[in-house]
Amino acid sequence: QVQLVESGGGLVQAGGSLRLSCAASRSIFSFLAMGWYRQAPGKQRDLVARIITTDGITNYSDSVKGRFTISRDVSKNTVYLQMNSLKPEDTAVYYCQAEGGGWPYWGQGTQVTVSS
């Protein structure tokens, strides 16, 4: 059984920053990739950022390129999402996902609210 626990969400003003964390219950090298998704009320859940766990290759949605950075700390079994220059449209529940050889794993989510 794999557990993913997100933290770091909160309320910030537009232009501010937050750092989200996703702590996994086992080595992140046991996964092919990990990523962050977000879902706002009435919207679908969309990919924000993804990282290949072995070599650190990343990809981002167009809406966050240049503002968000995904990274990993293998020693802590943790993936981070640094969010800078936040906009009200970034408001959503952010979910961590881990991809292995089978079904993906999901965390419970953490709320990010950006006010103007």
C-alpha positions, -999 to +999 in steps of 0.1 A: +000+000+000+013+035-010+004+067+009+009+101-006+004+131+018+002+167+005+009+197+026+018+234+022-015+248+008-030+280+022-043+315+014-020+340-003-023+373-021-019+375-059+018+377-067+028+356-036+044+322-033+037+288-018+056+255-017+036+223-017+051+190-005+041+154-014+055+129+010+055+092-002+055+062+021+083+046+001+112+056-021+101+077-050+125+057-072+099+029-070+077+051-092+083+060-129+071+096-124+053+118-100+032+148-107+009+176-094-027+180-106-052+206-097-090+209-097-111+240-092-149+238-085-168+229-116-136+222-135-118+190-145-086+178-129-057+189-150-019+182-150+002+210-136+037+196-135+054+161-138+088+148-130+105+116-141+119+103-108+152+088-121+166+116-142+146+146-131+131+155-165+101+178-160+072+191-179+046+218-172+012+230-183+014+261-204-005+281-178+023+276-151+055+276-172+080+301-158+061+304-125+060+269-110+089+244-104+086+207-096+115+191-078+123+160-057+143+151-026+150+114-027+163+113+009+129+125+021+107+105-003+092+139-012+083+158-043+077+196-042+059+222-062+073+257-058+046+282-069+056+318-076+038+348-090+005+332-080-027+343-098-063+340-086-069+315-114-044+292-097-070+286-069-077+249-067-072+217-048-038+204-057-033+166-058-001+146-058+001+116-081+026+087-084+029+065-115+043+030-113+037-001-134+000-004-124-027+019-111-017+054-103-017+066-067-033+098-055-030+119-024-060+136-007-052+171-019-043+204-004-062+237-009-045+267-025-064+299-026-051+331-042-069+363-035-067+396-055 
